[in-house]
Amino acid sequence: MIPVSPVMPGSEDIEMVFGKNQPQYIPLPAVYLDQPNRPVITRWRFTNEERAAIADGADIVHTSLTFWHDLQPICLQVCFPNDDPNLEHTL
């Protein structure tokens, strides 16, 4: 998977990039939303090989580094490139 921009249609002006100018990291475009729980949204695109593997029954595995703190809530979604994610879970 690769991180992609825009994170949400028209969000380019409010995007920030985690890992920018840090060659040890893949730059990660992200949008913080101005909501009480301060969600951060990123968008990822599957490679053709990953799409084929998923279509063939492969699973998606998510890993969270907690650094010995509680696990934070997450929400994985499937969105087409020009669609906004469903933000109901962020309210």
C-alpha positions in Angstrom: 0.0 0.0 0.0 1.1 3.5 -0.6 -0.2 6.7 1.1 -1.9 9.1 -1.3 -3.0 12.7 -1.5 -5.5 14.2 -1.5 -6.6 12.5 1.7 -10.1 13.9 1.1 -11.2 15.6 -2.1 -10.2 19.3 -1.9 -8.1 18.8 1.3 -4.7 19.7 -0.2 -4.7 23.1 1.6 -5.1 21.6 5.0 -3.0 18.5 4.6 0.2 18.1 6.6 2.8 15.5 6.0 4.2 13.2 8.7 7.8 12.2 8.0 8.4 15.0 5.6 12.1 15.5 4.8 12.9 12.3 6.9 14.3 9.8 4.4 14.0 6.9 6.9 10.2 7.3 6.6 7.6 7.2 3.8 6.0 10.7 3.7 2.4 10.4 5.0 -0.1 13.0 3.9 -2.7 13.5 6.7 -5.6 15.7 7.7 -6.4 16.6 11.3 -10.1 17.4 11.8 -11.2 20.2 14.1 -13.4 18.0 16.2 -13.4 17.2 20.0 -11.5 13.9 19.6 -9.0 15.4 17.0 -9.1 12.6 14.4 -6.3 12.3 11.9 -7.2 10.8 8.5 -4.8 9.2 6.0 -5.6 7.5 2.7 -3.9 4.5 1.3 -3.9 2.9 -2.2 -3.4 -0.8 -2.9 -0.9 -1.9 -5.5 -2.3 -4.1 -8.3 -0.6 -7.1 -6.7 -2.3 -6.3 -3.4 -5.7 -5.8 -5.1 -5.3 -9.2 -6.8 -4.4 -10.9 -3.5 -7.4 -9.4 -1.7 -9.7 -10.5 -4.6 -8.2 -14.0 -4.2 -9.1 -14.0 -0.5 -6.1 -12.4 1.2 -6.8 -10.6 4.5 -5.8 -7.0 5.4 -3.7 -6.9 8.6 -3.5 -3.7 10.7 -0.6 -3.2 13.2 -0.7 -0.5 15.8 2.4 0.5 17.8 1.1 1.3 21.3 4.4 2.0 23.1 2.8 0.4 26.2 -0.2 2.7 26.1 -3.8 1.8 25.6 -4.9 1.0 22.0 -6.6 3.9 20.3 -9.8 3.4 18.4 -9.4 3.0 14.6 -11.7 2.8 11.6 -10.7 1.2 8.3 -12.9 2.1 5.3 -13.0 1.4 1.6 -13.4 4.6 -0.4 -13.1 5.4 -4.1 -10.4 8.1 -4.8 -12.9 10.9 -5.3 -15.1 10.0 -2.2 -14.9 11.5 1.2 -14.6 9.0 4.0 -17.6 8.4 6.3 -16.8 10.7 9.3 -19.6 9.5 11.6 -17.2 7.6 13.7 -15.1 10.7 14.4 -17.8 12.7 16.1 
